[in-house]
Every structure is written in C-alpha cells, then in structure tokens.
C-alpha cells in the first residue's frame, strides 16, 4: 500500500495536507524525517549496514536508525515505529525530546538518542538492513576513515553527543523540558508592538541624516543594546557619521508615539498571567535601557508580572552574547536549562540559545530564517498560540 506523509509549513505547523511518499514538495512545504542514535550501557554505538540494492547509499554503514514520518505520526511515534519495523525494538521515548533538530531541503530532521541493553535481541528488516553491530568510538572512527559510512556532518562528534546527554536525562537542547521553572522574555517586538514604531523612526531619521539603506541598519541592529548598535555603525558606516545625533532623533520620534500609548502585543498579558499561575518565575531581558523598560512595561500593565528586570544598560555585552540571559537566570535563582527564553529576533534567539535556555520563537517584523528556526525549541505565530500550548504542556 502507498505511504502518505503530512505536510508542515516553515514554522513546523501542520497544514492539513498529505502527499504520497516520494512526491515532490512545493516551496514552503516540509515533511518530517527522524533518526535514532542508540547506545548501550557500555557506551557503544549501534550501527547498521544498508542492503546492497538500496536506491541510495547501497551497502554503506549508517547510524542506528532513520526514516520518514508517516501521516498521523508525530516525531516520537515515528521514531518508535521505525525502531520496531527496522530493528524489532520496542522503545518508550515518552518524556524525552530530540537531542537536536534542523530544517533543510523541504524537511524537518529530528535526531533522538536512547540507551538500551546490548543483550536486547534485534530483529532486522531484511529489505532495509543487511547487518547491525555495536561499535566502540575507536571502531566507529575506523569505519569513518575507511569511507564506508554515510557522511553526516556530526559523525566525528557522535560520542561527544552521547557523553553530553547520558547518563541521565540531559535532553534537547540542554536539559529536561519537564523541569521548566522559569521564563525570560524579550520586550520590544515580543511583549510590546514597538518594533514597528522603531522601524518607522529609524527610516525617517535615516532619511534626515542621509543614512544609506536604513532598512539594512534596522535589521542589523535588531535586538542589540546601545553599545552593540554603536559598534555596528562603526563597522558599517563612515567614522564621521553622526551616530549620537541619529540615535537622539530616533528616540525622539519613537517617544512621540509611545509616550501617548504603549502598543501591547496580543496575548502578552494572558501568557504572563498563565505562566505565573503555573508557578513559573518570570524575568524580562531587554536590550533597551532600564528607565524605558520600566516605564513602558508599567504603562502597559505588564511590569507586576515580572520577578526580575534585566536591561541592556545592566550588562557589558548585549545580544547576541548570552550575558543578558545568563544574568536574568541568575537573578531568578534558576539554571538556564530550567528556563524558557521568549524572543522575536535572530540576535535575541542567538543570545537565549547560547545561554542554554529553551528558546521560544514568536516572530515579529523580522521573519524566521534557517538559523533562527534551528536554534528555537518551539516556534509560535503569536503569544496567544504559545499561551495555549504552554498552559497544557506545563500543567
């Protein structure tokens, strides 16, 4: 019987469309692929050799398991089904997540990891797997040097991944998502709809100051603190550009709007209230100056939700450096691997990811790209959508 696959959009949301396996996908259509990295209690890795008549990579050694998610599968059910079909293994991966995942070539590719007893009998799928065996790190690297292994980009780091994630449950990306106890939020473009105000102000000031391509400058500085923006201008524009005058003008134009009314993003108050009700400690980590952050959050009615406020003038290195998120986690008294990090810009996502938080992407004016999607644990179209998810996930 033909196999069918679900189609996802770029945000990894189901579209409701299914296609027959092997059907060419249109741009913006994605399928789900899964892999499994199996280790035993001695730290050996299970490898399998593909049958010689496979259409791709015939006769070559492969990692423990890989396959395509079928229609109706989620990532976990797909990898458990493939383990049963290819290796005769019954796995329970509930409560775990992929150790890493990426998006490329019209697919989302999830990599799971598990440790099993090496005495567990394997029942190989004869049309797929010629043989399977457990190998030590030295034996695996010998296979790599013989050029008989399918070339994965991470193949030389496989055993480093194992040592990072086991023993224990240090799963994707740095900890156990069941242990989330805090959340750190960016402000501009995430809680407050101020990015559009800033963009308008920069565009007008750019015209007044003769700034070439102000849209490029806006995107390059998005998420940076004042020191980071100054460094960006030094690097990309002439030394005689009046940066201080330009920034004074952008602030004046922005305040002319936000001093009248602070635009709040839909769902901001609801998600903060929901997370507080679930017992999470909350912090804001904004590149904006403290006086502005407290003023705008206060007038928006959001400030009382936060246990800690960390701003761009409190840290030496702004986003994408992880300092501001590490500082926020320390202020909350929580390790980064027990915190969510909500962001809308790529610089903010880089910062939260490097700090070790579970990065949650809620895009605003800067659209998601390959990097921001890969560094994000979850992506939502809005705070309202994120609130519904975490209300159920953390309950």
MOBELJO-V611625 format. One record per residue. RES is the residue in one letter. PSI is psi in whole degrees, -180 to 180 (NA if undefined). OMEGA is omega as a letter, one per 20 degrees, with the letter a starting at -180 (* if undefined). Layout:
res->RES psi->PSI omega->OMEGA
res->RES psi->PSI omega->OMEGA
//
This chain:
res->X psi->144 omega->r
res->X psi->147 omega->r
res->X psi->145 omega->r
res->X psi->153 omega->a
res->X psi->146 omega->r
res->X psi->148 omega->r
res->X psi->131 omega->r
res->X psi->159 omega->r
res->X psi->-177 omega->a
res->X psi->-21 omega->r
res->X psi->10 omega->a
res->X psi->35 omega->r
res->X psi->137 omega->r
res->X psi->135 omega->a
res->X psi->-14 omega->a
res->X psi->-4 omega->a
res->X psi->144 omega->r
res->X psi->152 omega->r
res->X psi->154 omega->r
res->X psi->142 omega->a
res->X psi->134 omega->a
res->X psi->-9 omega->r
res->X psi->135 omega->r
res->X psi->131 omega->a
res->X psi->148 omega->r
res->X psi->160 omega->r
res->X psi->135 omega->a
res->X psi->-1 omega->r
res->X psi->132 omega->a
res->X psi->145 omega->r
res->X psi->170 omega->a
res->X psi->128 omega->r
res->X psi->142 omega->a
res->X psi->150 omega->r
res->X psi->156 omega->r
res->X psi->131 omega->r
res->X psi->110 omega->a
res->X psi->128 omega->r
res->X psi->158 omega->r
res->X psi->-179 omega->a
res->X psi->-14 omega->r
res->X psi->0 omega->a
res->X psi->18 omega->r
res->X psi->157 omega->a
res->X psi->136 omega->r
res->X psi->123 omega->r
res->X psi->155 omega->r
res->X psi->148 omega->r
res->X psi->130 omega->a
res->X psi->150 omega->r
res->X psi->156 omega->a
res->X psi->-16 omega->a
res->X psi->14 omega->r
res->X psi->146 omega->a
res->X psi->-31 omega->r
res->X psi->143 omega->r
res->X psi->46 omega->a
res->X psi->137 omega->r
res->X psi->2 omega->a
res->X psi->155 omega->r
res->X psi->143 omega->a
res->X psi->166 omega->r
res->X psi->178 omega->a
res->X psi->-43 omega->a
res->X psi->147 omega->r
res->X psi->156 omega->r
res->X psi->180 omega->a
res->X psi->137 omega->r
res->X psi->135 omega->r
res->X psi->164 omega->r
res->X psi->131 omega->a
res->X psi->-17 omega->r
res->X psi->146 omega->q
res->X psi->-179 omega->a
res->X psi->-44 omega->a
res->X psi->-48 omega->a
res->X psi->-32 omega->r
res->X psi->-45 omega->a
res->X psi->-34 omega->r
res->X psi->-39 omega->r
res->X psi->-44 omega->a
res->X psi->-36 omega->r
res->X psi->-38 omega->r
res->X psi->-44 omega->a
res->X psi->-43 omega->a
res->X psi->-35 omega->a
res->X psi->-4 omega->a
res->X psi->26 omega->a
res->X psi->136 omega->r
res->X psi->110 omega->a
res->X psi->145 omega->r
res->X psi->103 omega->a
res->X psi->19 omega->r
res->X psi->143 omega->a
res->X psi->1 omega->r
res->X psi->170 omega->r
res->X psi->166 omega->r
res->X psi->147 omega->r
res->X psi->-26 omega->r
res->X psi->164 omega->a
res->X psi->149 omega->r
res->X psi->166 omega->r
res->X psi->131 omega->r
res->X psi->151 omega->r
res->X psi->48 omega->r
res->X psi->32 omega->r
res->X psi->154 omega->r
res->X psi->131 omega->a
res->X psi->111 omega->a
res->X psi->137 omega->r
res->X psi->117 omega->r
res->X psi->159 omega->r
res->X psi->142 omega->r
res->X psi->156 omega->r
res->X psi->129 omega->r
res->X psi->167 omega->r
res->X psi->126 omega->a
res->X psi->-16 omega->r
res->X psi->-5 omega->r
res->X psi->124 omega->a
res->X psi->141 omega->r
res->X psi->137 omega->r
res->X psi->98 omega->a
res->X psi->143 omega->r
res->X psi->108 omega->a
res->X psi->-29 omega->r
res->X psi->-6 omega->a
res->X psi->-44 omega->a
res->X psi->123 omega->r
res->X psi->-41 omega->r
res->X psi->162 omega->r
res->X psi->147 omega->r
res->X psi->159 omega->r
res->X psi->135 omega->a
res->X psi->147 omega->r
res->X psi->173 omega->r
res->X psi->-42 omega->r
res->X psi->-41 omega->r
res->X psi->-39 omega->r
res->X psi->-44 omega->a
res->X psi->-30 omega->r
res->X psi->-40 omega->r
res->X psi->-42 omega->r
res->X psi->-43 omega->a
res->X psi->-21 omega->r
res->X psi->-2 omega->r
res->X psi->36 omega->r
res->X psi->18 omega->a
res->X psi->138 omega->r
res->X psi->128 omega->a
res->X psi->95 omega->r
res->X psi->146 omega->a
res->X psi->-25 omega->a
res->X psi->10 omega->a
res->X psi->-33 omega->r
res->X psi->-10 omega->a
res->X psi->10 omega->a
res->X psi->-45 omega->a
res->X psi->-26 omega->r
res->X psi->-39 omega->r
res->X psi->-42 omega->r
res->X psi->-47 omega->a
res->X psi->-28 omega->r
res->X psi->-36 omega->a
res->X psi->-17 omega->a
res->X psi->155 omega->i
res->X psi->166 omega->a
res->X psi->-162 omega->a
res->X psi->43 omega->r
res->X psi->81 omega->a
res->X psi->-175 omega->a
res->X psi->134 omega->i
res->X psi->-23 omega->a
res->X psi->-12 omega->a
res->X psi->-156 omega->r
res->X psi->114 omega->a
res->X psi->-16 omega->r
res->X psi->-13 omega->a
res->X psi->19 omega->a
res->X psi->126 omega->a
res->X psi->-3 omega->a
res->X psi->167 omega->r
res->X psi->138 omega->r
res->X psi->130 omega->a
res->X psi->135 omega->r
res->X psi->168 omega->a
res->X psi->-65 omega->a
res->X psi->125 omega->r
res->X psi->-10 omega->r
res->X psi->-63 omega->r
res->X psi->-37 omega->a
res->X psi->141 omega->a
res->X psi->57 omega->a
res->X psi->-11 omega->r
res->X psi->-39 omega->r
res->X psi->-37 omega->r
res->X psi->-46 omega->r
res->X psi->-40 omega->r
res->X psi->-43 omega->r
res->X psi->-42 omega->a
res->X psi->-42 omega->r
res->X psi->-39 omega->a
res->X psi->-44 omega->a
res->X psi->-46 omega->r
res->X psi->-36 omega->r
res->X psi->-42 omega->r
res->X psi->-42 omega->a
res->X psi->-34 omega->a
res->X psi->6 omega->r
res->X psi->33 omega->a
res->X psi->119 omega->r
res->X psi->135 omega->r
res->X psi->64 omega->a
res->X psi->-27 omega->r
res->X psi->-36 omega->r
res->X psi->-40 omega->r
res->X psi->-39 omega->r
res->X psi->-51 omega->a
res->X psi->-36 omega->a
res->X psi->-29 omega->a
res->X psi->-3 omega->a
res->X psi->125 omega->a
res->X psi->-10 omega->a
res->X psi->153 omega->r
res->X psi->-177 omega->a
res->X psi->-41 omega->r
res->X psi->-40 omega->r
res->X psi->-40 omega->r
res->X psi->-41 omega->r
res->X psi->-42 omega->r
res->X psi->-38 omega->r
res->X psi->-45 omega->a
res->X psi->-38 omega->r
res->X psi->-40 omega->a
res->X psi->-35 omega->a
res->X psi->-12 omega->a
res->X psi->168 omega->a
res->X psi->152 omega->a
res->X psi->-22 omega->a
res->X psi->6 omega->r
res->X psi->136 omega->a
res->X psi->78 omega->a
res->X psi->-45 omega->a
res->X psi->-42 omega->r
res->X psi->-40 omega->r
res->X psi->-47 omega->a
res->X psi->-36 omega->r
res->X psi->-38 omega->a
res->X psi->-42 omega->r
res->X psi->-39 omega->r
res->X psi->-43 omega->a
res->X psi->-43 omega->r
res->X psi->-40 omega->r
res->X psi->-45 omega->a
res->X psi->-28 omega->r
res->X psi->-26 omega->r
res->X psi->-52 omega->a
res->X psi->-21 omega->r
res->X psi->-22 omega->r
res->X psi->-46 omega->a
res->X psi->135 omega->r
res->X psi->115 omega->a
res->X psi->122 omega->a
res->X psi->137 omega->r
res->X psi->144 omega->r
res->X psi->131 omega->r
res->X psi->-3 omega->a
res->X psi->-53 omega->a
res->X psi->-36 omega->a
res->X psi->-43 omega->a
res->X psi->-36 omega->r
res->X psi->-44 omega->r
res->X psi->-39 omega->a
res->X psi->-44 omega->a
res->X psi->-38 omega->r
res->X psi->-43 omega->a
res->X psi->-27 omega->r
res->X psi->0 omega->r
res->X psi->9 omega->r
res->X psi->146 omega->r
res->X psi->139 omega->a
res->X psi->144 omega->r
res->X psi->155 omega->r
res->X psi->139 omega->r
res->X psi->88 omega->a
res->X psi->141 omega->r
res->X psi->-14 omega->r
res->X psi->158 omega->a
res->X psi->151 omega->a
res->X psi->-43 omega->a
res->X psi->-38 omega->r
res->X psi->-41 omega->r
res->X psi->-50 omega->a
res->X psi->-38 omega->r
res->X psi->-49 omega->a
res->X psi->-42 omega->r
res->X psi->-35 omega->r
res->X psi->-47 omega->a
res->X psi->-24 omega->r
res->X psi->-8 omega->a
res->X psi->15 omega->a
res->X psi->-19 omega->a
res->X psi->-40 omega->a
res->X psi->-18 omega->r
res->X psi->-20 omega->a
res->X psi->133 omega->r
res->X psi->-30 omega->a
res->X psi->147 omega->r
res->X psi->115 omega->r
res->X psi->129 omega->a
res->X psi->171 omega->a
res->X psi->-29 omega->r
res->X psi->5 omega->r
res->X psi->-7 omega->a
res->X psi->158 omega->r
res->X psi->-43 omega->a
res->X psi->124 omega->a
res->X psi->175 omega->r
res->X psi->141 omega->j
res->X psi->3 omega->r
res->X psi->145 omega->a
res->X psi->-1 omega->a
res->X psi->-44 omega->a
res->X psi->-36 omega->r
res->X psi->-37 omega->r
res->X psi->-40 omega->r
res->X psi->-42 omega->r
res->X psi->-42 omega->r
res->X psi->-41 omega->r
res->X psi->-41 omega->r
res->X psi->-36 omega->r
res->X psi->-16 omega->a
res->X psi->29 omega->a
res->X psi->145 omega->r
res->X psi->149 omega->a
res->X psi->-35 omega->a
res->X psi->3 omega->r
res->X psi->19 omega->a
res->X psi->144 omega->r
res->X psi->148 omega->r
res->X psi->109 omega->a
res->X psi->126 omega->a
res->X psi->159 omega->r
res->X psi->-20 omega->a
res->X psi->158 omega->a
res->X psi->-37 omega->r
res->X psi->-39 omega->r
res->X psi->-41 omega->r
res->X psi->-41 omega->r
res->X psi->-43 omega->a
res->X psi->-50 omega->a
res->X psi->-40 omega->a
res->X psi->-46 omega->a
res->X psi->-31 omega->r
res->X psi->-19 omega->r
res->X psi->15 omega->r
res->X psi->164 omega->r
res->X psi->102 omega->a
res->X psi->128 omega->a
res->X psi->118 omega->a
res->X psi->125 omega->r
res->X psi->89 omega->a
res->X psi->148 omega->r
res->X psi->-120 omega->a
res->X psi->-28 omega->r
res->X psi->115 omega->a
res->X psi->151 omega->a
res->X psi->147 omega->r
res->X psi->-177 omega->a
res->X psi->-45 omega->a
res->X psi->-49 omega->a
res->X psi->-35 omega->r
res->X psi->-41 omega->a
res->X psi->-33 omega->a
res->X psi->-6 omega->a
res->X psi->132 omega->r
res->X psi->-41 omega->r
res->X psi->148 omega->r
res->X psi->133 omega->r
res->X psi->149 omega->r
res->X psi->-22 omega->a
res->X psi->165 omega->r
res->X psi->-30 omega->r
res->X psi->-44 omega->r
res->X psi->-41 omega->r
res->X psi->-40 omega->a
res->X psi->-43 omega->r
res->X psi->-40 omega->a
res->X psi->-51 omega->a
res->X psi->-25 omega->r
res->X psi->-39 omega->r
res->X psi->-42 omega->a
res->X psi->-37 omega->a
res->X psi->-1 omega->a
res->X psi->NA omega->*
//
